[in-house]
Amino acid sequence: ADGIEQDFVWKVTGPTPYGQSSGLDPNNATHWYGMSIGLRANGYREDLKAAPAPIPDGTVLVFQLKPTSKSIDEQELEPITVKRQFKNDSLSNWDINDVPPADYELSGTAELPDGSTKPILLQGKDEYPSFKASVVVAVGKDNLLGGMWKLPLSFVLE
């Protein structure tokens, strides 16, 4: 039947119109269409009953995402590496934004200012109070808001 014709483009990554008009902040999930993984430095380790060693300012957090599925639009994916400069303040975030929606294995390494490296230990969904060298990141549905949810993960240095 006659009706409305409209072109449809499914954008699974890339900048949103809001992001383009606001300066494309890689740490702001609202600037990107892709999936967002929320990362927070943990200030207490329940598994050890102690605070972890502080992460020095200037540390570069290097996260690796190894795809374990095709993207939501059936594309084959390559591994993704994301670097974040660590700054020890309460306003910083180290979220990984604009990731093609898929399932991944997430791991990481910290490059400290003195040139040494340390593994990043992660705490994923249903893993409390344990920290592991890698965690599963899976596409999920937000039952409250609809759409995909921002997977919250904690991390510490080994």
Secondary structure, DSSP 8 states (H G I E B T S, - for coil): -----------SSSB-HHHHHHT--TT-GGGBSSEEEEEEE-S-BTTTTB------TT-EEEEEEEESS--TTS-----EEEEEE---STT----EEEE-SS-EEEEEEEE-TTS-EEEEEEE-TT-TT--BSEEEE---B-TTT-SB--EEEEEEE-
